[in-house]
Amino acid sequence: MSERLEKALLILIRIGTAIILFLPIFVYRSVLYPYIFSKIMVFQIIVEIMLVAWLALVLYAKKREKYQINWKNPIVIGLSAFMGLLVLTMLTGLDLNRSFWSTQERMTGVLSLLHFYVWFLILISSSSGQTSSLVSSDKKDNHKTIRFFIWISLASSFLVGLYGLAQKYFPVWGIEWDFILKGSARMQSTLGNPIFLAIYAMLNVFLAGIIFVKTRKKIGKILGFILGVFNIWIMLLAASRGVMLAFVASLILTFVFILFNASSKRVKAGAVILIILILSGAIFVQTPKFKEQAQEMPLFVRQLTNYSSGAEARLDAWSIGLKGFAQRPLIGWGWENYNLVFNQYYEPGYLAKGYDATWFDKSHNQLIDILALTGLGGLLAYLFLFGAIFWWLFKKIKTLNHFKEKLPFLFLGSLFSAYFIQNLFVFDTPAPLILFYFSLALVYLLTLQVRPVTQVAPVRRFPLPVFILLVLLFLPFSLYKFNLEPIQQSHLGRIALEKTKINFKAGIKDYEQVLAKPCFVNPEIRVYLAQNIAQAHAEIDEKTDLQTLGLGTELAIKEYEKSVQEHPRDARQWLYLGQLYGLGAKYNPPYLDQAEQALLKAQELSPQRQQVYFQLGRIYYFSQEYAQALWVLQQALVFAPQVGESKNNLNKMIKAIEKEAPDLEELAKAKKFLEYLNQ
């Protein structure tokens, strides 16, 4: 390989990394989940192209030893072990499809995480001790390159924050600022969720700290300081309690470390004062007097005065995750399959908080997710990874004599401690994951001990024509099947959704066309199809095209029969199929029996989920099995008597059956039961 080609491939890798760091600002509006899905699709495309360039360097560079990976590094060992266990538990889990692909809303399946892993390896593989590489072994050039990429991340964070500020403060400009979290004062910018924005901003605060201490030029220090303060402001406007608590906790840990490691008494005294101020402030904001005054203060202050808000739901989700671990402690349920755990151990009291609170696909605790889904081995590998990070940073700090030299590594340690703590209240998402893996590479590179390069034994090179052939065969396939096809499908699904609101017949035709092609995004497209069909049935009038409605219902049934084949252990898929069968029974009465069977399967997978019982009650009513209808609705009420929806459903059923079978013995019993609960 010529030096010119080698340099071009390295430039390609650097450009790809820079684009990846800018992805948080990117949103492609014309897909169903633009905040998450569009970002990860572009990320995967870039990584796959970078992978080809990197493999070419590894196989054909004149000095291939420049691109060795130190597989003995504890960070590489920990991350590789964790990825290996993800793949293993995906294969032994209960829903391989979901484990591999995830969903458009999350995009943290094994496939996406393997792309992050490959990106990390590419970033660190060119650090073995040469000059013409992504990150050179020459200390000065190495640090210059690192600062360059940190500046890229900070520039991206500035644009993300600026967009959020425009949403919040400048709607009068007449510009249509998309992606506003309606009805909320919390900022979300282009990340789709205030929590995700808060995490992203918090991580950039620590990167700004590294820039501040590593940059020699005064203008660089000033700009780094400004961007750090700016990201703190954005984090506060996002007002995520978990992130703010993680940030404060990491600051306390940082000051404690300074207290025991700084040589200057003045620095130690400053650390003590800051620790006392932070702890005193944390206690003060919990006093009744301050809580009363806080009602007139900014939202982030009000959030901090109530640490326990929403804690009950989180604790329940954590408890369910631990039950799932107890059932499958060694191999787990399979990555991304927490929804199966939640369905099986669903607590009926959730419905009192609304239907949105009854479908959890994450426990909102990364450690519990890992424990339940990958077993004990997965959690140990994850903890080993973080242990390796902190140990490697601590080891590096111990080798440095001057306190100022230790600060970049201290900021990195604070970054990972804050990330670890906030993950006790939430879960990994693509934009913060970009910074996590980038920062992981920074730890590897900044703690790197330059050593003589091990010469690669003179072995026969992989045949270049074969390599080119494999690239031509697999790269287009990978780009299309893993990325371009899902983007196209999601885009067409979005068109079908929007068109159905305007022209129901044309929208149904679009749904039929897009769902004819198998793709992992189809289950979520089917959700929107089912919702459109259910809404159309609820709004039937003299203008309704009954023939088109019937065809749409048949299409939805056909598609959900595919969904239960693709995800046979997902209670939600069976529930929706049962609902659709119930709607289709208006045209095809035998669907009532199929509806019952589908709902009984949903009941088996989620034994205490009231929605299943509500639908069963309707099916039994239409089948004129009135006693059975009353029984299942009473059972739903027994699960959680405080849930008003259960009472309403039973009350409506009693009134309906009174018209059909007023002398039914079970009817009188149901009335007495309801009266007893209302006392």
C-alpha positions in Angstrom: 0.0 0.0 0.0 1.4 3.4 -0.9 1.9 6.1 1.7 -0.6 8.3 -0.1 -3.4 5.7 0.0 -2.6 5.0 3.7 -2.9 8.6 4.5 -6.2 8.9 2.5 -7.6 6.0 4.5 -6.6 7.5 7.8 -8.2 10.8 6.8 -11.4 8.9 5.9 -11.4 7.4 9.4 -10.8 10.8 11.0 -13.6 12.4 9.0 -15.9 9.6 9.9 -15.1 10.0 13.6 -15.7 13.8 13.3 -19.1 13.2 11.7 -20.1 10.7 14.4 -19.3 13.3 17.1 -21.6 15.7 15.2 -24.5 13.2 15.0 -26.4 14.4 18.1 -27.4 17.5 16.2 -28.7 15.4 13.3 -32.4 14.5 12.9 -34.0 13.1 9.8 -37.7 14.1 10.2 -39.2 11.7 7.7 -39.0 8.5 9.7 -41.2 7.2 12.6 -38.6 7.8 15.4 -36.4 10.7 14.1 -34.5 11.4 17.3 -33.0 8.0 17.9 -33.5 5.9 14.8 -32.1 8.3 12.2 -28.9 9.0 14.3 -28.0 5.3 14.7 -28.6 4.5 11.1 -26.2 7.1 9.9 -23.7 6.1 12.7 -23.8 2.5 11.5 -23.3 3.5 7.9 -20.2 5.5 8.8 -18.7 2.8 11.0 -19.2 0.2 8.3 -17.3 2.4 5.8 -14.6 3.1 8.4 -14.3 -0.6 9.0 -13.4 -1.3 5.4 -10.7 1.4 5.5 -9.3 0.1 8.8 -9.2 -3.5 7.5 -7.3 -2.3 4.5 -4.8 -0.6 6.7 -4.5 -3.7 9.0 -4.0 -6.0 6.0 -2.0 -4.0 3.5 -0.1 -1.1 5.1 3.6 -1.4 4.7 4.0 -1.3 8.5 1.0 -3.2 9.7 2.3 -3.3 13.2 1.2 0.3 13.5 -2.4 -0.9 13.7 -2.1 -3.5 16.3 -4.6 -3.7 19.1 -3.4 -4.4 22.6 -5.9 -7.1 23.5 -4.3 -7.5 26.9 -5.4 -4.0 28.0 -7.9 -4.4 30.8 -10.4 -2.0 29.2 -10.3 -4.0 25.9 -10.7 -7.2 27.9 -13.6 -5.9 29.8 -15.4 -4.5 26.8 -14.7 -7.5 24.7 -16.0 -9.9 27.4 -19.2 -7.8 27.8 -19.8 -7.8 24.0 -19.2 -11.5 23.8 -21.8 -12.1 26.6 -24.3 -9.9 24.8 -24.0 -12.1 21.7 -24.1 -15.3 23.7 -27.2 -14.3 25.7 -28.8 -13.0 22.5 -28.6 -16.6 21.1 -29.8 -18.2 24.4 -32.5 -15.5 25.0 -36.2 -15.6 24.5 -36.5 -13.2 21.5 -33.5 -13.3 19.3 -34.9 -10.8 16.7 -35.5 -8.1 19.3 -32.1 -8.8 21.0 -30.3 -8.4 17.6 -32.2 -5.4 16.2 -33.9 -3.7 19.2 -36.6 -1.2 18.2 -36.6 2.1 16.3 -37.4 3.8 19.6 -34.3 2.5 21.4 -31.8 1.2 18.8 -29.5 -0.4 21.4 -29.6 -3.9 20.1 -26.6 -6.2 19.8 -26.1 -5.1 16.2 -25.8 -1.4 17.1 -23.6 -2.0 20.1 -21.3 -4.1 18.0 -20.9 -1.1 15.7 -19.9 1.0 18.8 -17.4 -1.7 19.7 -15.9 -1.7 16.2 -15.6 2.1 16.3 -13.8 1.9 19.7 -11.3 -0.6 18.3 -10.7 1.6 15.2 -10.0 4.5 17.5 -7.5 2.7 19.6 -5.9 0.4 17.0 -3.7 3.1 15.5 -2.1 4.0 18.9 0.6 1.4 18.8 3.5 3.7 18.3 3.7 5.3 14.9 3.4 8.8 13.5 1.1 8.4 10.4 -1.9 7.2 12.3 -5.3 8.2 13.6 -3.8 9.0 17.0 0.0 9.1 16.8 2.3 7.7 19.5 4.2 10.9 19.4 3.0 12.5 22.6 2.6 16.0 21.2 0.8 14.9 18.1 -1.3 12.4 20.1 -2.6 15.1 22.5 -3.2 17.5 19.6 -5.4 15.0 17.8 -7.3 14.2 21.0 -7.9 17.9 21.6 -9.2 18.2 18.1 -11.8 15.6 18.5 -12.9 16.9 21.9 -13.4 20.3 20.3 -15.6 18.6 17.7 -17.7 17.1 20.4 -18.0 20.5 22.2 -18.9 22.2 19.0 -21.7 19.7 18.5 -22.9 20.2 22.1 -23.0 23.9 21.5 -25.2 23.5 18.4 -27.5 21.0 20.3 -27.8 23.5 23.1 -28.3 26.4 20.8 -31.2 24.6 19.1 -32.8 23.9 22.4 -32.5 27.5 23.5 -34.1 28.5 20.2 -37.0 26.2 21.0 -37.5 27.5 24.5 -36.8 31.3 24.2 -37.3 32.4 20.5 -40.5 31.0 19.1 -41.4 34.5 18.0 -38.9 34.4 15.2 -41.5 32.8 13.1 -39.3 29.7 12.5 -40.9 26.3 13.0 -38.7 24.8 15.6 -39.5 21.1 15.5 -39.1 18.5 18.2 -40.5 20.5 21.1 -41.7 18.5 24.1 -45.2 19.9 24.2 -46.7 20.7 27.6 -43.4 20.6 29.3 -40.9 23.3 30.4 -38.0 20.9 30.1 -35.7 21.2 27.1 -35.0 18.3 24.8 -33.5 19.8 21.7 -32.7 17.2 19.0 -32.3 14.3 21.3 -36.0 13.6 21.8 -36.0 13.4 25.6 -34.9 15.8 28.3 -33.0 13.0 30.2 -30.9 12.2 27.1 -30.1 15.8 26.6 -29.1 16.2 30.2 -26.7 13.2 30.0 -25.2 14.4 26.8 -24.6 17.9 28.2 -23.2 16.6 31.4 -20.6 14.5 29.6 -19.5 17.4 27.6 -19.0 19.5 30.7 -16.2 17.1 31.7 -14.7 17.1 28.2 -14.7 20.9 28.4 -12.7 20.6 31.7 -10.1 18.5 29.9 -9.8 21.1 27.2 -9.5 23.8 29.9 -6.5 22.2 31.5 -4.8 20.7 28.4 -5.0 23.8 26.2 -2.0 26.2 26.5 -3.5 29.1 24.6 -5.5 31.5 26.7 -8.3 31.8 24.1 -8.6 28.0 24.2 -8.9 28.0 27.9 -11.5 30.8 27.9 -13.6 29.0 25.2 -13.3 25.7 27.0 -14.6 27.3 30.2 -17.5 29.0 28.4 -18.5 25.8 26.7 -18.4 24.0 30.1 -20.6 26.5 31.7 -22.9 26.5 28.7 -23.4 22.7 29.0 -24.1 23.0 32.7 -26.8 25.5 31.8 -28.3 23.2 29.2 -28.1 20.3 31.7 -30.1 22.4 34.2 -32.7 23.4 31.6 -33.2 19.7 30.8 -33.9 19.3 34.5 -33.3 15.6 35.0 -33.1 14.7 38.6 -31.0 11.6 38.1 -28.4 13.4 35.9 -28.1 16.4 38.3 -27.7 14.1 41.3 -25.0 12.1 39.3 -23.2 15.3 38.4 -23.2 16.5 42.0 -22.1 13.1 43.3 -19.3 13.0 40.9 -18.1 16.4 42.0 -18.1 15.3 45.6 -16.0 12.2 44.7 -13.7 14.5 42.7 -13.1 16.8 45.6 -12.6 13.9 48.0 -9.9 12.6 45.6 -8.3 16.0 45.5 -8.4 16.2 49.3 -6.3 13.0 49.6 -4.0 13.5 46.6 -3.3 17.2 46.3 0.1 18.3 47.8 -1.0 22.0 48.3 -2.7 22.7 51.6 -4.6 25.5 50.0 -6.0 23.1 47.4 -7.0 20.7 50.1 -8.7 23.4 52.1 -10.6 24.5 49.0 -11.8 20.9 48.4 -13.0 20.6 52.0 -15.0 23.9 51.7 -16.6 22.8 48.4 -17.6 19.4 49.8 -19.2 21.1 52.9 -21.0 23.6 50.6 -22.4 20.9 48.3 -23.5 18.7 51.2 -25.0 21.6 53.1 -26.8 22.7 49.9 -28.2 19.2 49.4 -29.6 19.2 52.9 -30.9 22.8 52.7 -33.0 22.2 49.5 -34.9 19.5 51.4 -36.0 21.8 54.2 -39.8 22.6 54.2 -39.1 26.3 54.1 -36.9 26.1 51.0 -39.4 23.7 49.3 -42.1 26.3 49.7 -39.9 29.1 48.3 -38.8 26.9 45.4 -42.2 26.9 43.8 -41.3 30.3 42.4 -37.8 29.2 41.3 -36.6 27.6 38.0 -37.7 24.1 37.2 -34.4 22.4 37.9 -34.5 23.8 41.5 -38.0 22.4 42.0 -36.7 19.1 40.7 -33.9 19.0 43.2 -36.3 19.6 46.1 -38.1 16.4 45.5 -35.7 13.6 44.9 -38.3 10.9 45.4 -40.8 12.0 42.8 -41.5 9.0 40.5 -39.3 6.8 42.6 -42.1 4.3 43.3 -42.5 3.4 39.6 -38.8 3.0 39.2 -38.5 0.8 42.3 -41.3 -1.4 41.0 -39.5 -1.7 37.7 -36.2 -2.6 39.4 -38.0 -5.1 41.6 -39.5 -6.8 38.4 -36.0 -6.9 36.9 -34.6 -8.6 40.0 -37.4 -11.2 39.8 -36.5 -11.8 36.2 -32.8 -12.3 37.2 -33.9 -14.8 39.9 -35.7 -16.9 37.3 -32.8 -16.9 34.8 -29.7 -16.0 36.8 -27.0 -17.4 34.5 -28.0 -16.7 30.9 -30.7 -14.0 31.4 -33.7 -13.3 29.2 -31.7 -12.0 26.3 -30.5 -8.5 25.5 -33.4 -5.9 25.0 -36.0 -8.4 26.3 -36.9 -6.6 29.5 -40.4 -6.1 28.1 -40.8 -9.9 28.5 -39.7 -9.8 32.1 -42.0 -6.8 32.8 -45.0 -8.5 31.2 -44.6 -11.7 33.2 -44.3 -9.9 36.5 -46.5 -6.9 35.7 -48.0 -5.2 38.7 -51.7 -4.3 38.2 -51.3 -1.1 40.2 -49.4 0.4 37.3 -52.7 1.1 35.5 -53.7 3.6 38.1 -51.0 5.9 36.6 -52.4 5.6 33.0 -51.9 3.2 30.1 -48.5 4.7 29.3 -47.2 3.4 32.6 -48.1 -0.2 31.8 -45.5 -0.9 29.1 -41.9 -0.9 30.2 -39.1 -2.0 27.9 -36.4 -0.9 30.3 -36.1 -1.1 34.1 -34.6 2.4 34.2 -31.5 1.0 35.8 -28.7 -0.1 33.5 -27.2 -2.5 36.1 -30.6 -4.3 36.6 -31.2 -4.4 32.9 -27.8 -6.1 32.4 -28.4 -8.5 35.3 -31.8 -9.6 34.2 -31.0 -9.8 30.5 -27.5 -11.2 30.4 -27.3 -12.9 33.8 -24.6 -12.6 36.4 -21.8 -13.0 33.9 -22.9 -9.9 31.9 -23.0 -7.7 35.0 -19.6 -8.9 36.2 -18.1 -8.0 32.8 -19.8 -4.6 32.9 -18.5 -3.9 36.4 -15.0 -5.2 35.4 -15.0 -2.7 32.5 -15.7 0.3 34.8 -13.3 -1.1 37.4 -10.6 -1.2 34.7 -11.4 2.4 33.7 -11.0 3.7 37.2 -8.0 1.5 38.0 -6.2 2.5 34.8 -6.8 6.2 35.4 -5.8 5.9 39.1 -2.6 4.1 38.0 -1.8 6.8 35.5 -2.4 9.6 38.1 0.0 7.9 40.5 2.8 8.2 38.0 2.4 12.0 37.7 4.1 14.4 40.0 2.4 17.7 39.3 -1.2 18.2 40.3 -2.0 20.0 37.0 -0.9 17.0 35.0 -3.4 14.9 36.9 -6.4 17.0 36.2 -7.3 15.6 32.7 -7.4 12.1 34.1 -9.4 13.3 37.1 -12.0 14.8 34.7 -12.2 11.6 32.8 -12.7 9.7 36.1 -15.4 12.1 37.0 -17.0 11.7 33.6 -17.3 7.9 34.0 -18.4 8.1 37.7 -21.2 10.5 36.7 -22.2 8.3 33.8 -22.2 5.2 36.0 -24.3 6.9 38.7 -26.9 8.4 36.3 -27.3 4.9 34.7 -28.7 3.8 38.0 -31.8 5.8 37.1 -32.0 5.5 33.4 -30.5 3.4 30.5 -28.0 3.8 27.6 -29.2 5.7 24.5 -27.3 6.4 21.2 -26.2 10.1 21.6 -24.7 9.6 25.1 -23.2 6.3 24.0 -21.3 8.1 21.3 -19.6 10.1 24.0 -19.2 7.1 26.2 -17.2 5.1 23.7 -15.3 8.1 22.5 -14.3 8.8 26.2 -13.4 5.2 26.6 -11.0 5.5 23.7 -9.6 8.7 25.4 -8.9 6.7 28.6 -7.0 4.1 26.6 -5.1 6.7 24.6 -4.2 9.1 27.4 -3.1 6.3 29.7 -1.1 4.6 26.9 2.4 3.7 27.8 4.4 4.0 24.6 6.4 0.9 24.0 8.4 -0.5 21.2 6.2 -1.8 18.4 6.1 -5.6 18.1 7.1 -6.5 14.6 4.5 -8.5 12.7 5.9 -11.9 11.5 6.5 -12.0 7.8 3.4 -14.0 6.8 1.6 -14.1 3.5 -0.8 -11.2 3.1 -4.5 -11.8 2.6 -5.0 -11.8 -1.2 -6.0 -8.3 -2.3 -8.4 -9.5 -5.1 -10.2 -11.6 -2.5 -10.4 -8.7 -0.1 -11.8 -6.4 -2.8 -14.3 -9.1 -3.8 -15.5 -9.5 -0.2 -15.9 -5.8 0.2 -17.9 -5.5 -3.0 -20.1 -8.4 -1.9 -20.7 -7.6 1.8 -20.4 -3.8 2.2 -23.3 -3.0 -0.2 -25.4 -5.8 1.4 -24.6 -4.6 4.9 -25.2 -0.9 4.1 -28.6 -1.8 2.5 -29.9 -4.6 4.8 -28.8 -3.1 8.1 -29.4 0.6 7.4 -30.8 1.8 4.1 -33.7 -0.6 3.9 -34.8 0.1 7.5 -34.6 3.8 6.8 -36.7 3.4 3.6 -39.2 1.2 5.5 -39.6 3.7 8.3 -39.9 6.5 5.9 -42.7 4.8 4.0 -44.4 3.9 7.3 -44.3 7.6 8.2 -45.9 8.5 4.9 -48.6 5.8 5.3 -49.4 7.1 8.8 -49.7 10.7 7.6 -51.6 9.8 4.5 -54.2 7.8 6.5 -55.2 10.9 8.4 -56.1 12.6 5.1 -57.1 9.8 2.8 -57.9 6.5 4.6 -58.1 4.4 1.5 -54.8 5.6 0.1 -53.1 5.3 3.5 -54.2 1.6 3.9 -52.8 0.9 0.4 -49.5 2.4 1.4 -49.4 0.3 4.6 -50.0 -2.8 2.5 -47.1 -2.0 0.2 -44.6 -1.1 2.9 -45.4 -4.1 5.1 -45.1 -6.5 2.2 -41.3 -6.3 2.6 -39.9 -8.0 5.8 -37.9 -5.7 8.0 -37.2 -5.3 11.7 -39.1 -1.9 11.8 -42.4 -3.5 10.7 -43.7 -4.2 14.2 -43.7 -0.5 15.0 -45.3 0.3 11.7 -48.0 -2.2 12.5 -48.7 -0.4 15.8 -49.6 2.7 13.9 -51.7 0.7 11.4 -53.6 -0.9 14.3 -54.2 2.5 15.9 -55.5 3.9 12.6 -57.9 0.9 12.3 -59.1 1.1 15.9 -59.7 4.9 15.5 -61.6 4.3 12.3 -63.9 1.7 13.9 -64.5 4.1 16.8 -65.5 6.9 14.4 -67.8 5.0 12.1 -70.6 7.1 10.6 -72.6 7.3 7.4 -69.6 8.7 5.5 -67.3 5.7 6.4 -66.2 3.5 3.6 -67.0 0.2 5.2 -65.4 -1.9 2.4 -62.0 -0.1 2.8 -62.3 -0.3 6.6 -62.9 -4.1 6.3 -59.9 -4.5 4.0 -57.8 -2.4 6.4 -58.9 -4.5 9.3 -58.0 -7.7 7.4 -54.6 -6.2 6.6 -53.9 -5.4 10.2 -54.9 -8.9 11.3 -52.7 -10.4 8.7 -49.7 -8.3 9.8 -50.2 -8.9 13.5 -50.3 -12.7 12.8 -46.7 -12.1 11.4 -45.8 -10.1 14.6 -46.8 -12.9 16.9 -44.7 -15.3 14.8 -41.7 -12.9 15.0 -42.1 -12.2 18.7 -44.1 -15.1 20.1 -43.4 -14.3 23.8 -44.5 -10.7 23.6 -47.8 -10.2 25.3 -48.4 -6.9 23.7 -48.4 -8.4 20.2 -51.0 -11.0 21.2 -53.1 -8.4 22.9 -53.2 -6.2 19.8 -53.9 -9.3 17.6 -56.8 -10.2 19.9 -58.2 -6.6 19.7 -58.0 -6.7 15.9 -59.7 -10.1 15.8 -62.5 -8.5 17.9 -62.9 -5.7 15.4 -62.8 -8.1 12.5 -65.6 -10.2 14.0 -68.0 -7.5 12.8 -67.3 -8.8 9.3 -66.3 -12.4 10.1 -67.9 -13.9 13.3 -65.4 -16.8 13.6 -62.8 -14.2 14.5 -64.3 -14.2 18.0 -62.9 -17.6 18.7 -59.5 -16.5 17.4 -59.7 -13.4 19.5 -60.2 -15.4 22.6 -57.3 -17.7 21.8 -55.0 -14.7 21.2 -56.0 -13.0 24.4 -55.6 -16.2 26.4 -52.1 -16.4 25.1 -51.5 -12.8 26.1 -52.9 -13.7 29.5 -50.5 -16.6 29.8 -47.5 -14.2 29.1 -48.8 -11.4 31.3 -51.1 -13.0 33.9 -52.2 -9.8 35.8 -52.4 -7.3 32.9 -55.9 -5.8 33.1 -56.0 -4.7 29.5 -56.1 -8.4 28.5 -59.1 -9.0 30.8 -60.9 -5.9 29.5 -60.6 -7.2 25.9 -61.6 -10.8 27.0 -64.7 -9.3 28.6 -65.7 -7.7 25.4 -65.1 -10.8 23.4 -67.2 -12.9 25.8 -70.0 -10.3 25.7 -70.1 -10.4 21.9 -70.1 -14.2 22.1 -73.1 -13.9 24.5 -71.1 -15.6 27.3 -72.3 -13.0 29.8 -71.3 -14.9 32.9 -67.7 -15.3 31.7 -67.6 -11.6 30.7 -68.6 -10.5 34.2 -66.1 -12.9 35.8 -63.0 -11.8 33.9 -63.8 -8.1 34.6 -64.3 -8.8 38.3 -61.0 -10.6 38.2 -59.3 -7.5 36.7 -60.8 -5.4 39.5 -59.6 -7.9 42.2 -56.0 -7.5 41.0 -56.0 -3.7 41.9 -59.3 -2.4 43.4 -57.9 1.2 43.3 -57.8 1.3 39.5 -60.8 3.3 38.3 -60.6 2.0 34.8 -61.3 -1.5 36.1 -64.4 -0.3 37.9 -65.6 1.6 34.8 -65.3 -1.4 32.6 -67.2 -3.6 35.0 -69.9 -1.0 35.5 -70.4 -0.6 31.7 -70.6 -4.3 31.3 -73.2 -4.6 34.0 -75.4 -2.0 32.2 -74.9 -3.7 28.9 -75.8 -7.2 30.2 -78.9 -5.8 32.0 -80.4 -5.1 28.6 -79.6 -8.5 27.3 -80.0 -10.9 30.3 -81.5 -9.0 33.2 -82.3 -12.2 35.1 -78.7 -13.6 35.0 -77.6 -14.8 38.4 -74.0 -13.6 37.9 -75.3 -10.1 37.1 -76.7 -9.7 40.6 -73.5 -10.9 42.1 -71.4 -8.5 40.0 -73.6 -5.6 41.2 -73.1 -6.5 44.8 -69.4 -6.9 44.3 -69.2 -3.5 42.7 -71.3 -1.9 45.5 -69.0 -3.5 48.1 -65.9 -2.0 46.5 -67.5 1.4 46.3 -68.4 1.6 49.9 
